[in-house]
Amino acid sequence: MTLFVVAASHGQQTFTSTLLDKNTEAPIPFATIQFNSKAGVISNDNGEFNITINRAIVETDSLMISCLGYEEKRVPLFHFNNSPIYLKSKTVDLSEVLVTNKTFTVDEILDKIKEGLTVNYDYSYHKRKLFYRTSYYNLMDKYDINLEKSTIPEFNQQFIDSLLQIMPKTNSSHTEILGEIYGEIDPKAYQKMDILKACHLYDKSKDINLDNYEKRFNDIFKKYVKRDSYFKIKSGWLSVKEEIDLSLFGDANVKEKVATDALLAEQQKKDSIRKIGFFHWRKIMIHNFENNNFIDDDNDLNFIHKSRRYEFEIADYAYINDMFVYVIAFKPKRSEDFSGTMYVNTEDFAVVRVDYKNVKPLSKFSLLGISMKKYLKEGTIIFQKNNNEKYTLKYRDESLGEQVGIKRPIKIVEKNKNVRGRRKQNELKGDIHFIVRNIEKTELIVFETDAISESVFKNFKEKSQVTPTQLNQYDPEFWKGYNIIEPNKAIKDFKVLAGE
């Protein structure tokens, strides 16, 4: 069985495989798989790739596969099958090191990197065809509520435990966009965009389950709580007053909505705003992600602009896409946040790749039982030369992690000033302890970067009313015929279970 799919029309073929190290059989991430200057992808974290060729394959067609530290490999496509592709490690001959311009110290290399930031990278007007994926993962590590006192019989520990039992402990959503973005490659430059196709994987059933419990809560609430009461919510010495929403009681003064033509028109207006909101929000996110890197001096990846705060070492030499590079490791001297490795072209001193990871929490806060910690920021940034012999972004991925916790006593008291005697009507008292982790993983691959004129940019008209296709499970057919980043296992396994 071959692993390529042949489309009936236009001779379109898709090829999928996994890249492995020949000696260790470990997957090889971030390798470049190129068919020609207009068709190329990057292998994902597991070494997997998927590339579509939009014409019939002939016997001379091949894929060119290159990766840091490995020999370049040509793979014929005419008899392509589902076997893994093995790459052989490439060693650096010391004589090759000696024929470079001269032996530079690491400080001299850093000076030349800084000098080249304004000339090595292309900041002019370009159209970039790209694929963008962002994934959000929510993990509940701790979820305890201990009820000490309740004057409402139905609000007991058993009810609280049942609510905690059905509460989603893990949740994820994924947004994928294929599009073209126009403008100067600069963090502050206005961009225009054309979204060609987009999807959103999200499990709505988990919201429905919580909605059912909200209805049970409201039914109990209406049975025991007076409509003219108010709540005092206390946690330690913190206290707030909260009025009751009378719509919970179906109050006669709360008018029901009627589906008139005016309301329908208003709904259509909201739908349009939602479509435009998705478009503009994602355009901003993509542009920020593309430009949020070490080139900008106002960035927390400051190991170049504030190099005195870091220690650097030439750890090795290697090849990336026929470029001979310095492999330079860096780590903070004192209070900076990141360590990593950068790969610097020995000819023009352009940084062509950076792998980075924080060495300590980027920020943390803890006060009165409430805590927040940004504990993770790691990623990879890869640049490639364009037709102008300057560098533009080819690939970037980044993972961000945040942990939020609350461990406090809480007391909710219903009070009513219109009842004779004591104002206090009902009381709930207990302790809560929650710890939630949020992880955001973002990937961006730029397939094509073409220089355009300022007039082309100004004359381009956006179509801003775009909404993604909602998917209940991963569908390999959705992106059939398009080049994307092969999804990881978490996305492939995403599925809304029947009956949830």
C-alpha positions as CSV (number, residue, x, y, z in Angstrom):
1,M,0.0,0.0,0.0
2,T,1.4,3.4,-1.0
3,L,0.9,6.4,1.3
4,F,0.2,8.9,-1.4
5,V,-3.3,9.9,-2.5
6,V,-4.0,10.6,-6.2
7,A,-6.8,13.0,-6.9
8,A,-8.9,12.3,-9.9
9,S,-8.6,15.8,-11.3
10,H,-5.5,17.8,-12.2
11,G,-3.2,14.9,-11.3
12,Q,-2.8,16.2,-7.8
13,Q,-0.9,13.9,-5.4
14,T,-0.2,14.0,-1.7
15,F,2.9,12.4,-0.1
16,T,3.2,11.6,3.6
17,S,6.1,10.1,5.6
18,T,8.2,10.3,8.8
19,L,11.8,11.3,9.0
20,L,14.0,9.3,11.3
21,D,17.7,9.4,12.3
22,K,19.5,6.5,10.6
23,N,21.5,5.6,13.7
24,T,19.0,6.2,16.6
25,E,15.6,6.0,14.7
26,A,14.6,9.1,16.6
27,P,12.1,11.4,14.8
28,I,13.7,14.4,13.1
29,P,11.7,17.6,13.6
30,F,11.9,20.9,11.6
31,A,13.4,19.4,8.5
32,T,12.8,21.2,5.2
33,I,11.0,19.1,2.6
34,Q,11.2,20.9,-0.8
35,F,9.7,20.0,-4.2
36,N,10.6,23.3,-5.9
37,S,10.8,26.9,-4.9
38,K,7.0,27.1,-4.6
39,A,6.3,23.9,-2.8
40,G,7.9,23.0,0.5
41,V,6.9,22.1,4.1
42,I,8.5,21.5,7.5
43,S,8.4,18.2,9.4
44,N,6.5,18.4,12.7
45,D,7.6,17.6,16.3
46,N,7.4,13.8,15.5
47,G,9.2,14.1,12.2
48,E,6.0,13.7,10.1
49,F,5.3,15.7,7.0
50,N,2.7,16.0,4.3
51,I,3.3,17.6,0.9
52,T,0.9,18.0,-2.0
53,I,2.1,18.3,-5.6
54,N,-0.4,20.0,-7.9
55,R,0.4,18.1,-11.1
56,A,1.1,14.6,-12.3
57,I,4.4,13.1,-11.1
58,V,7.0,12.2,-13.6
59,E,9.9,9.8,-13.2
60,T,12.5,12.6,-12.7
61,D,10.6,14.3,-9.8
62,S,12.1,14.2,-6.3
63,L,11.8,15.7,-2.9
64,M,14.9,17.4,-1.5
65,I,15.1,16.9,2.3
66,S,17.6,18.9,4.4
67,C,17.9,19.4,8.1
68,L,20.4,20.7,10.6
69,G,23.2,18.2,11.2
70,Y,22.1,15.8,8.5
71,E,23.2,15.0,5.0
72,E,20.8,16.3,2.3
73,K,18.7,13.5,0.8
74,R,16.9,13.3,-2.6
75,V,13.8,11.1,-2.5
76,P,12.3,10.0,-5.9
77,L,8.5,10.4,-6.0
78,F,7.6,8.0,-8.8
79,H,7.8,5.0,-6.6
80,F,7.2,6.7,-3.3
81,N,5.8,4.4,-0.6
82,N,4.8,4.5,3.1
83,S,8.3,3.6,4.5
84,P,10.0,6.0,6.9
85,I,12.8,8.1,5.4
86,Y,16.1,7.8,7.2
87,L,18.6,10.7,7.3
88,K,22.3,10.2,7.9
89,S,24.2,12.5,10.3
90,K,26.7,14.9,8.6
91,T,30.0,15.4,10.3
92,V,32.0,18.6,9.9
93,D,35.6,18.3,8.6
94,L,37.9,20.5,10.7
95,S,39.6,21.6,7.5
96,E,36.3,23.2,6.4
97,V,36.3,25.3,9.5
98,L,39.8,26.6,8.7
99,V,38.9,27.8,5.2
100,T,36.3,30.2,6.5
101,N,37.2,33.9,6.4
102,K,39.1,33.7,9.7
103,T,38.8,32.4,13.2
104,F,36.5,34.8,15.1
105,T,36.0,35.0,18.8
106,V,32.4,34.7,20.0
107,D,32.4,38.4,20.9
108,E,33.5,39.3,17.3
109,I,30.7,37.1,15.9
110,L,28.1,38.8,18.2
111,D,29.3,42.2,17.0
112,K,28.9,41.1,13.3
113,I,25.4,39.7,14.1
114,K,24.3,43.0,15.5
115,E,25.8,44.9,12.5
116,G,23.9,42.6,10.1
117,L,20.4,42.9,11.7
118,T,19.5,45.8,9.5
119,V,20.9,44.4,6.2
120,N,20.5,40.6,6.5
121,Y,16.8,40.5,7.0
122,D,14.1,41.7,4.5
123,Y,11.7,44.3,5.9
124,S,10.1,45.5,2.6
125,Y,6.7,44.8,1.2
126,H,5.9,41.1,0.6
127,K,3.1,38.7,0.1
128,R,3.5,35.6,2.3
129,K,1.5,32.5,1.8
130,L,1.3,30.7,5.2
131,F,-0.3,28.1,7.4
132,Y,-1.0,29.0,11.0
133,R,-2.2,26.7,13.8
134,T,-2.8,27.6,17.4
135,S,-3.8,25.1,20.1
136,Y,-5.1,25.8,23.6
137,Y,-4.9,23.1,26.3
138,N,-6.6,23.5,29.7
139,L,-5.6,21.0,32.4
140,M,-7.2,21.0,35.9
141,D,-4.5,19.7,38.3
142,K,-6.5,20.4,41.5
143,Y,-10.2,20.7,42.1
144,D,-11.4,20.5,45.7
145,I,-14.4,22.1,47.4
146,N,-15.1,21.2,51.0
147,L,-18.5,22.3,52.2
148,E,-18.5,23.1,56.0
149,K,-22.0,24.5,56.3
150,S,-25.1,24.8,54.1
151,T,-28.6,25.9,55.1
152,I,-30.0,24.7,51.7
153,P,-30.5,20.9,51.8
154,E,-29.8,20.4,48.0
155,F,-26.5,22.3,48.2
156,N,-24.7,19.6,50.0
157,Q,-21.3,18.0,49.6
158,Q,-22.7,15.2,47.4
159,F,-24.1,17.8,45.0
160,I,-20.8,19.7,44.9
161,D,-18.8,16.5,44.3
162,S,-21.1,15.5,41.5
163,L,-20.6,18.9,39.9
164,L,-16.8,18.5,40.2
165,Q,-17.1,15.0,38.7
166,I,-18.6,16.2,35.5
167,M,-16.5,19.3,35.2
168,P,-14.0,18.9,32.3
169,K,-10.5,18.2,33.7
170,T,-8.9,18.6,30.3
171,N,-10.0,20.5,27.3
172,S,-8.5,21.7,24.1
173,S,-9.3,23.7,21.0
174,H,-7.4,24.2,17.8
175,T,-7.7,26.8,15.1
176,E,-6.0,26.4,11.7
177,I,-5.7,29.0,8.9
178,L,-4.4,28.9,5.4
179,G,-4.0,32.4,4.0
180,E,-1.9,35.1,2.4
181,I,-0.7,38.2,4.3
182,Y,0.4,41.4,2.6
183,G,2.6,44.3,3.9
184,E,6.0,45.3,5.2
185,I,7.6,42.7,7.4
186,D,7.8,45.0,10.5
187,P,6.0,44.7,13.9
188,K,4.4,48.1,13.5
189,A,3.4,47.9,9.9
190,Y,-0.3,47.6,8.9
191,Q,-1.1,44.3,7.2
192,K,-3.8,43.1,4.8
193,M,-4.9,39.5,4.6
194,D,-6.8,36.9,2.6
195,I,-7.9,33.9,4.5
196,L,-8.2,31.0,2.0
197,K,-9.5,28.4,4.4
198,A,-9.9,27.9,8.1
199,C,-11.3,25.5,10.7
200,H,-11.9,25.3,14.4
201,L,-11.8,22.1,16.5
202,Y,-13.8,22.5,19.6
203,D,-15.9,20.3,21.9
204,K,-19.2,22.1,22.5
205,S,-20.6,19.1,24.4
206,K,-18.6,20.1,27.5
207,D,-20.3,23.4,27.6
208,I,-23.7,21.7,27.3
209,N,-23.0,19.5,30.3
210,L,-22.1,22.6,32.4
211,D,-25.3,24.3,31.1
212,N,-27.4,21.4,32.4
213,Y,-25.8,21.8,35.9
214,E,-26.4,25.5,35.7
215,K,-30.1,24.8,35.1
216,R,-30.2,22.5,38.2
217,F,-28.4,25.2,40.2
218,N,-31.0,27.8,39.1
219,D,-33.9,25.5,40.0
220,I,-32.6,25.1,43.5
221,F,-31.8,28.8,43.7
222,K,-35.4,29.8,42.8
223,K,-36.8,27.3,45.4
224,Y,-34.9,28.7,48.4
225,V,-33.8,32.3,47.7
226,K,-36.1,35.3,47.8
227,R,-36.2,37.5,44.8
228,D,-35.6,40.7,46.7
229,S,-32.5,39.4,48.5
230,Y,-28.9,40.2,47.9
231,F,-25.6,38.3,48.5
232,K,-22.6,39.0,50.6
233,I,-19.7,37.0,49.3
234,K,-16.7,36.8,51.6
235,S,-13.2,35.2,51.3
236,G,-11.0,36.0,54.2
237,W,-11.2,39.7,54.8
238,L,-12.4,40.3,51.2
239,S,-16.1,41.0,50.8
240,V,-18.4,42.0,47.9
241,K,-22.1,42.6,47.6
242,E,-24.0,41.1,44.7
243,E,-27.6,41.8,43.7
244,I,-29.9,39.0,42.3
245,D,-30.6,38.8,38.6
246,L,-34.4,38.9,38.6
247,S,-34.6,37.2,35.2
248,L,-33.8,33.9,37.0
249,F,-37.3,34.1,38.5
250,G,-39.1,34.8,35.2
251,D,-40.1,38.1,36.6
252,A,-43.1,39.6,34.9
253,N,-41.2,42.9,34.4
254,V,-38.6,41.1,32.3
255,K,-39.9,41.1,28.8
256,E,-39.5,38.1,26.6
257,K,-37.6,38.6,23.4
258,V,-39.8,38.4,20.2
259,A,-38.2,37.3,16.9
260,T,-39.3,40.4,14.9
261,D,-37.7,41.5,11.7
262,A,-35.7,44.1,13.6
263,L,-34.3,41.4,15.9
264,L,-33.4,39.2,13.0
265,A,-31.6,42.1,11.3
266,E,-29.8,42.7,14.6
267,Q,-28.7,39.0,14.7
268,Q,-27.5,39.2,11.1
269,K,-25.5,42.3,12.1
270,K,-24.0,40.4,15.1
271,D,-23.0,37.5,12.8
272,S,-21.2,39.9,10.5
273,I,-19.4,41.4,13.4
274,R,-18.4,37.9,14.5
275,K,-17.0,37.1,11.1
276,I,-15.1,40.4,10.9
277,G,-13.9,39.9,14.5
278,F,-12.4,36.5,13.7
279,F,-10.6,37.9,10.6
280,H,-9.1,40.9,12.3
281,W,-8.1,39.2,15.5
282,R,-6.4,36.3,13.7
283,K,-4.6,38.7,11.3
284,I,-3.2,40.6,14.3
285,M,-2.2,37.4,16.0
286,I,-0.4,36.0,12.9
287,H,1.4,39.3,12.2
288,N,2.5,39.6,15.8
289,F,3.7,36.0,15.9
290,E,5.6,36.4,12.7
291,N,7.5,39.5,14.0
292,N,7.9,38.7,17.7
293,N,11.5,37.6,17.7
294,F,15.1,38.5,18.5
295,I,15.4,41.1,15.7
296,D,13.2,43.6,17.5
297,D,15.1,45.3,20.3
298,D,11.9,45.6,22.3
299,N,11.5,41.9,22.9
300,D,12.1,39.5,25.8
301,L,14.2,37.3,23.5
302,N,16.9,39.8,24.1
303,F,20.0,37.6,23.9
304,I,21.4,39.6,21.0
305,H,20.5,43.2,21.8
306,K,21.5,42.7,25.5
307,S,24.2,40.2,24.9
308,R,26.3,41.4,27.9
309,R,23.7,39.8,30.1
310,Y,24.4,36.3,28.6
311,E,27.2,33.9,28.3
312,F,28.0,32.6,24.8
313,E,30.1,29.6,23.6
314,I,30.9,28.3,20.1
315,A,29.7,24.8,20.8
316,D,30.1,23.3,17.3
317,Y,29.9,23.8,13.5
318,A,27.1,22.4,11.3
319,Y,25.3,22.6,8.0
320,I,21.8,24.0,7.4
321,N,20.5,24.0,3.8
322,D,24.0,24.1,2.4
323,M,25.0,26.9,4.8
324,F,28.0,26.4,7.0
325,V,27.0,27.7,10.5
326,Y,28.4,28.4,13.9
327,V,26.5,26.6,16.6
328,I,26.5,29.0,19.5
329,A,25.0,28.1,22.9
330,F,23.8,30.9,25.2
331,K,22.6,31.1,28.8
332,P,21.9,34.0,31.2
333,K,24.6,35.3,33.4
334,R,22.3,36.4,36.2
335,S,18.6,37.4,36.0
336,E,17.7,36.9,32.3
337,D,15.1,34.3,31.3
338,F,16.3,32.2,28.4
339,S,18.9,29.7,27.4
340,G,19.3,28.1,24.0
341,T,21.2,27.7,20.8
342,M,21.5,29.9,17.8
343,Y,22.9,29.0,14.4
344,V,24.8,31.7,12.6
345,N,25.8,31.7,8.9
346,T,29.7,31.9,8.7
347,E,29.5,34.0,5.6
348,D,27.1,36.9,6.4
349,F,26.6,36.3,10.2
350,A,22.9,36.1,9.9
351,V,21.1,34.1,12.6
352,V,19.3,31.5,10.6
353,R,17.8,29.5,13.5
354,V,17.2,29.8,17.2
355,D,16.0,27.2,19.7
356,Y,15.1,28.8,23.1
357,K,13.6,27.9,26.4
358,N,13.1,29.8,29.7
359,V,15.3,28.8,32.6
360,K,12.9,30.1,35.3
361,P,9.3,31.4,35.5
362,L,8.9,34.5,33.4
363,S,6.6,36.0,36.1
364,K,4.9,34.8,39.2
365,F,2.5,36.2,41.7
366,S,1.1,34.9,45.0
367,L,-1.1,36.8,47.5
368,L,-3.8,35.7,49.9
369,G,-4.2,32.2,48.4
370,I,-4.3,33.4,44.8
371,S,-1.3,32.6,42.6
372,M,-0.3,32.9,39.0
373,K,2.9,31.7,37.3
374,K,4.0,31.9,33.7
375,Y,6.2,28.8,33.8
376,L,6.9,28.0,30.1
377,K,8.1,29.7,27.0
378,E,10.0,27.7,24.5
379,G,10.2,27.5,20.7
380,T,12.1,27.5,17.5
381,I,12.6,30.2,14.9
382,I,13.9,29.4,11.4
383,F,14.8,31.9,8.6
384,Q,15.6,31.2,5.0
385,K,17.0,33.3,2.1
386,N,14.5,34.7,-0.4
387,N,15.1,35.8,-4.0
388,N,16.6,39.1,-2.8
389,E,19.4,37.1,-1.0
390,K,18.0,38.4,2.3
391,Y,16.3,36.4,5.1
392,T,12.6,36.1,5.9
393,L,10.8,33.8,8.3
394,K,10.3,30.2,7.2
395,Y,9.0,28.5,10.3
396,R,8.2,29.3,13.9
397,D,6.7,27.4,16.8
398,E,6.3,28.4,20.4
399,S,4.7,27.0,23.5
400,L,3.5,29.1,26.4
401,G,2.4,27.8,29.8
402,E,0.6,29.5,32.7
403,Q,-0.6,28.1,36.0
404,V,-3.3,29.7,38.0
405,G,-4.3,28.7,41.5
406,I,-6.7,29.7,44.3
407,K,-6.8,28.3,47.8
408,R,-9.1,30.2,50.1
409,P,-12.1,30.0,52.4
410,I,-15.3,31.3,51.0
411,K,-18.7,32.2,52.5
412,I,-21.9,33.2,50.7
413,V,-24.6,34.8,52.7
414,E,-28.1,35.6,51.5
415,K,-29.5,38.8,53.1
416,N,-32.9,40.4,52.8
417,K,-33.7,43.8,54.4
418,N,-37.5,43.4,53.8
419,V,-37.9,40.3,56.1
420,R,-38.7,40.9,59.7
421,G,-36.1,39.8,62.2
422,R,-32.6,38.7,61.1
423,R,-31.6,39.8,57.7
424,K,-29.5,36.6,57.1
425,Q,-31.6,34.0,55.2
426,N,-29.2,31.3,53.9
427,E,-25.5,30.6,54.2
428,L,-22.9,28.5,52.4
429,K,-19.4,28.1,53.9
430,G,-16.4,26.1,52.8
431,D,-12.9,26.0,51.3
432,I,-11.9,25.9,47.7
433,H,-8.6,24.8,46.1
434,F,-8.2,24.9,42.3
435,I,-5.0,24.7,40.2
436,V,-5.4,25.1,36.5
437,R,-2.7,25.0,33.8
438,N,-3.2,26.7,30.4
439,I,-0.9,25.8,27.5
440,E,-0.9,27.6,24.2
441,K,1.1,26.1,21.3
442,T,1.4,28.1,18.1
443,E,2.9,27.1,14.8
444,L,3.5,29.1,11.6
445,I,5.0,28.0,8.3
446,V,5.6,30.4,5.4
447,F,5.5,28.5,2.1
448,E,6.1,31.4,-0.2
449,T,7.5,34.9,0.3
450,D,7.2,37.2,-2.8
451,A,8.3,40.8,-3.0
452,I,5.5,43.2,-4.0
453,S,5.3,46.9,-4.6
454,E,3.7,49.4,-2.2
455,S,1.0,50.1,-4.9
456,V,0.1,46.3,-5.0
457,F,-0.3,46.4,-1.2
458,K,-2.5,49.5,-1.3
459,N,-4.7,48.2,-4.1
460,F,-5.3,44.8,-2.5
461,K,-8.9,44.6,-1.1
462,E,-9.6,42.5,1.9
463,K,-12.6,40.2,2.3
464,S,-13.0,40.5,6.1
465,Q,-16.2,38.5,6.7
466,V,-14.7,35.1,7.4
467,T,-15.6,32.4,9.9
468,P,-13.9,29.0,10.4
469,T,-15.5,25.7,9.6
470,Q,-16.5,24.1,13.0
471,L,-15.2,20.5,13.3
472,N,-16.2,18.0,16.0
473,Q,-13.2,15.8,15.2
474,Y,-10.0,15.9,13.3
475,D,-10.8,15.3,9.6
476,P,-7.8,14.5,7.3
477,E,-9.9,15.3,4.3
478,F,-10.4,18.9,5.3
479,W,-6.9,19.9,4.2
480,K,-6.6,17.4,1.4
481,G,-4.8,19.0,-1.5
482,Y,-3.3,21.8,0.6
483,N,0.2,22.0,2.1
484,I,0.0,22.4,5.9
485,I,2.0,21.4,9.0
486,E,1.3,17.8,9.8
487,P,-0.8,17.8,13.0
488,N,0.5,16.3,16.2
489,K,-1.1,13.3,17.9
490,A,-3.3,15.4,20.2
491,I,-5.0,17.0,17.2
492,K,-5.3,13.8,15.3
493,D,-6.9,12.2,18.3
494,F,-9.3,15.1,18.9
495,K,-12.9,13.8,18.8
496,V,-16.2,14.6,20.5
497,L,-17.4,11.3,22.0
498,A,-20.9,10.3,21.1
499,G,-23.4,10.9,23.9
500,E,-21.2,13.5,25.7
